[in-house]
Amino acid sequence: MQTEIAFSIDNSILLSLKIDKEEFVRDALFQYSLFLYRKGKVSLGKAAQLAGYDKIEYIWKLQLEKEPIFDYDDIEMNEMISTAKSISSKL
C-alpha cells in the first residue's frame, strides 16, 4: 500500500535551481531519507526504499555524496574490534 503526499512550491524555486519537478522530488526524497537514516529512524534498506533506490544504488549514492554508510563512534568501534578479536581467537 502506498500513501500519496502532495505539496506545492513556487515555480521560481525550480527555475532558480535549474531543475524540473521530477528532479526536485527525487532530490527531496533522497535528502529526507538521508535525514531519517542519520537519525536512526529508518534502516539503510528503508531509506533506500523511500528514496526510490535499491540498497546497492543507495550506498553508491551515499558514496557520491561523501556520506558515511556506517557512522560508529569510538566506543562502538572498539567494542566491535574487541568482539572480532575474541571470536577470531576461538577459531
GISULCOR-V205529 format. One line per field, one symbol per residue. ss: DSSP state (H for helix, E for strand, L for the rest). phi: phi as a letter, one per 30 degrees, with the letter a starting at -180 (. if undefined). burial: + if it has 24 or more other C-alpha atoms within 12 Angstrom, else -. A space follows every 10 residues. Layout:
ss->???
phi->???
burial->???
This chain:
ss->LLLLLLLLLL HHHHHHHLLL HHHHHHHHHH HHHHHHHHLL LLLHHHHHHH HLLLHHHHHH HHHHLLLLLL LLLHHHHHHH HHHHHHHHHL L
phi->.bccbbbcbd eddddddhbc dddddddddd ddddeddddi dbdedddddd dicdeddddd dddddhcddc bcdddddddd dddddddddd d
burial->---------- ---------- --------++ +-++--+--- ---+--++++ +------++- ++------+- ---------- ---------- -
